[in-house]
């Protein structure tokens, strides 16, 4: 494996870059809904799993096969990591390290992490996806795809841990935040995200089937959304400043 010190940031993003999509449970389940549909639509092949020592022991059975909760898919130069369980504080560091190591080993050009951002009143006809990049060379991709920058705000919890690792990684990363309902699975916002992903990766993803299944997806995602909210709403006790002045 190439040593970390010898890995350099890209001089230029290739015209057809190798991309790693990352979908984990978050607000509106945007990452899960969008990445899982891209995997299904493109018939991506499962090539492995991310094993995490801090992960709650759980496996999923699908069509008689046993799978772990964090799986890796591939088709051509497109890779995807999909997590069927929330990434909590204990898992965030090792999960991030696994993502980066996998990306180095497979010569990934861009990591794209998909997430949601809460809005109190969402305009279904004008849903926006904002972008946050760890490398200015990705600004051109945001501009070409009319993705406004995430300019001001605060990110906390496990997501902050993951973003810190991505920021310090030599692999350029683009984090997408789509406006959504924070508390419920939000297929409408996921559709907008799927279109954004498709434009960035120049993918042909037909969303007809997704539109037909939106009510089913809302019901199917309820349990995972509840588990995700439990993680998102965990607040560590804030440090109080010393009371110098009284």
RAHUZI-V542726 format. One record per backbone hydrogen bond with DSSP energy under -1.0 kcal/mol. CO is the residue of the C=O (numbers start at 1). NH is the residue of the N-H. E is the energy in kcal/mol with one decimal. If there is no record, write none. Layout:
BEGIN
co=CO nh=NH e=E
co=CO nh=NH e=E
END
This chain:
BEGIN
co=3 nh=6 e=-1.1
co=4 nh=7 e=-1.1
co=18 nh=109 e=-1.7
co=18 nh=110 e=-1.9
co=19 nh=79 e=-3.2
co=20 nh=112 e=-3.2
co=21 nh=81 e=-3.1
co=22 nh=114 e=-2.4
co=23 nh=83 e=-2.4
co=26 nh=29 e=-2.6
co=27 nh=30 e=-1.6
co=28 nh=186 e=-2.4
co=29 nh=33 e=-2.8
co=30 nh=34 e=-2.3
co=31 nh=35 e=-2.0
co=32 nh=36 e=-2.2
co=33 nh=37 e=-1.3
co=34 nh=38 e=-2.1
co=35 nh=39 e=-2.5
co=36 nh=40 e=-2.2
co=37 nh=41 e=-3.4
co=38 nh=42 e=-2.3
co=39 nh=44 e=-2.3
co=45 nh=74 e=-2.1
co=48 nh=72 e=-2.9
co=52 nh=55 e=-1.8
co=60 nh=67 e=-3.0
co=62 nh=65 e=-1.7
co=65 nh=62 e=-2.5
co=67 nh=60 e=-3.4
co=69 nh=84 e=-3.1
co=70 nh=50 e=-2.4
co=71 nh=82 e=-2.3
co=72 nh=47 e=-2.8
co=72 nh=48 e=-1.2
co=73 nh=80 e=-2.1
co=74 nh=45 e=-2.5
co=75 nh=78 e=-2.1
co=77 nh=19 e=-1.7
co=78 nh=75 e=-2.5
co=79 nh=21 e=-2.7
co=80 nh=73 e=-3.0
co=81 nh=23 e=-2.9
co=82 nh=71 e=-2.4
co=88 nh=92 e=-1.9
co=91 nh=95 e=-2.8
co=92 nh=96 e=-2.2
co=93 nh=97 e=-2.5
co=94 nh=98 e=-2.1
co=95 nh=99 e=-2.2
co=96 nh=100 e=-2.3
co=97 nh=101 e=-2.5
co=98 nh=102 e=-2.5
co=99 nh=103 e=-2.3
co=100 nh=104 e=-2.4
co=101 nh=105 e=-2.5
co=102 nh=106 e=-2.1
co=103 nh=108 e=-2.7
co=104 nh=107 e=-1.2
co=110 nh=20 e=-2.5
co=111 nh=174 e=-3.1
co=112 nh=22 e=-2.5
co=113 nh=176 e=-2.9
co=115 nh=178 e=-2.0
co=117 nh=180 e=-2.1
co=123 nh=126 e=-2.0
co=128 nh=179 e=-2.5
co=130 nh=177 e=-3.0
co=131 nh=150 e=-2.9
co=132 nh=175 e=-3.2
co=135 nh=138 e=-2.3
co=136 nh=139 e=-1.6
co=138 nh=142 e=-1.9
co=139 nh=143 e=-2.5
co=140 nh=144 e=-2.8
co=141 nh=145 e=-1.6
co=142 nh=147 e=-3.0
co=143 nh=146 e=-1.5
co=148 nh=131 e=-2.6
co=149 nh=151 e=-1.1
co=157 nh=161 e=-1.2
co=158 nh=162 e=-2.3
co=159 nh=163 e=-2.8
co=160 nh=164 e=-1.9
co=161 nh=165 e=-1.9
co=162 nh=166 e=-2.3
co=163 nh=167 e=-2.6
co=164 nh=168 e=-1.7
co=172 nh=111 e=-2.2
co=173 nh=134 e=-2.3
co=174 nh=113 e=-2.0
co=175 nh=132 e=-2.1
co=176 nh=115 e=-2.4
co=177 nh=130 e=-3.2
co=178 nh=117 e=-2.5
co=180 nh=119 e=-1.6
co=182 nh=28 e=-1.2
co=186 nh=190 e=-1.8
co=187 nh=191 e=-2.2
co=188 nh=192 e=-1.3
co=189 nh=193 e=-1.8
co=190 nh=194 e=-2.8
co=191 nh=195 e=-2.2
co=192 nh=196 e=-1.9
co=193 nh=197 e=-2.9
co=194 nh=198 e=-2.6
co=195 nh=199 e=-2.2
co=196 nh=200 e=-2.4
co=197 nh=201 e=-2.7
co=198 nh=203 e=-2.4
co=207 nh=211 e=-2.3
co=208 nh=212 e=-1.6
co=209 nh=213 e=-1.1
co=213 nh=217 e=-2.6
co=214 nh=218 e=-2.0
co=215 nh=219 e=-1.8
co=216 nh=220 e=-3.0
co=217 nh=221 e=-2.0
co=219 nh=222 e=-1.2
co=221 nh=225 e=-2.5
co=222 nh=226 e=-2.3
co=223 nh=227 e=-2.2
co=224 nh=228 e=-2.3
co=225 nh=229 e=-2.6
co=226 nh=230 e=-1.8
co=227 nh=231 e=-1.2
co=228 nh=232 e=-3.0
co=229 nh=233 e=-2.5
co=231 nh=234 e=-1.2
co=242 nh=244 e=-2.0
END
